[in-house]
């Protein structure tokens, strides 16, 4: 199944224009598109290849949230993360 009106690369570029800091997790069943999506400047942070398991999805989303929380933590004057 493909998205109507645009492809994944166009969607990712549009999302980056709206918010360059957005973390993008993409899922694809089109293995021949992997190189284009993951190449330098491709714009995605994590790629899931279909079919994937619920465990892989949970691990990926957990890693995304952990990184996001770490980046959002206030820093001390010496650059260390405050807890």
N, C-alpha and C positions, 0 to 999 in steps of 0.2 A: 504494500500500500504506500502510495506517495502522497505528499501534501499537495493540495490543489493551489495553484497560483504561484508557488515558489519552491525552490529546493532547499535542502538543509544549509548549504553554504550561504545562500541569500538570507535565510533566516538568521543565521549566526552573525553575518555582517550587519544586519539591521539591529539586532540586539546590542552589538558592540557600539553602534552609533548612538543608541539610546543611553547605554551605561557601559563604558569601557571597563569598569571594575567588576561587572557581573560575572559570577562563576557559572560557566556553562557546562552542563553534562549532556552529552549527546548519545543517542542510541541509534544504531544502524544495522540493517540486515544486508546492506550493500557493501560487501567486503572490498570491492574494487574502488570504492570511494574513500577507504580508510586513509590512504596516503594523502589525498587532497584535504581531508578534514584535519589530519594531525600534523601536516607539514608546518614548518615555521610560519607563523602569521595566520594559521588556519582558524584561530580564535576559540578553540574549545579547550577546556581544562581537563576533562575526563571523557573517555569514549567507551561506551559499552557496545560490544558486538552481540547481536541477536543470533541465536537465543542465549539469554543469560539467566542465571538462577536468581531467586529472591535473595539468596545469601550474597551474591556478587553485588546486587543492587544496594543492599543494606550496607555492605562494606564500603562501597563507593560513596554513598550519601553520608555515612558516618565520617569518612575522611574529609569530605567537603565541609561538613559542619564543624569538625574539629579545627580545621585550618581557618575557617571564617571566624570562629570564636577566638582563636589565638591572635588573629590579626586585629580583632576589635578590642582586645584587652588593653587597658591603659598601661603606659610605659612609665618607668621611673626616670629620673634625670640621667642615670647611667645607661639607659637603654634596656634594662632588664624588665621583663613583664611583671607587673604587680598582680598579686593574687588576692 
